[in-house]
Amino acid sequence: MLLAILLVLFVQTKHSYEYDAVVFTRGENGYFCIKIPSILTTARGTLLAFGEARIYSCSDYTQTDIVYKRSFDNGKTWSNLEILYRGNASNDNYNRVGNIAPVQLRYNQRILIP
């Protein structure tokens, strides 16, 4: 019984670091929308948030840039939007990019974005 009480007290006094944060917003930097977000926590604790920035609509068939933001305080604040890859548009032939899945290699800390 004493163990159960101690466990309840421990759980109740544990601090929670959860909060809501908006990383990408519609219309940000002139993009129609930013879809398919993914987040990577680096070995140093930096959060990197990536997304597909759609230029003319949220359709899959529009020019798409890959963008990202950084957070150095566990997601409380975020850097300005940066472009990692700019999709090219020539007539209706768009370079297709999407569904990125960032990973960091343990042995050299290099970040890959396949």
Helices and strands as residue ranges (DSSP letters): H 2-13, G 28-30, E 33-41, E 47-54, E 64-71, E 82-85, E 89-90, E 93-94, E 103-104, E 111-112
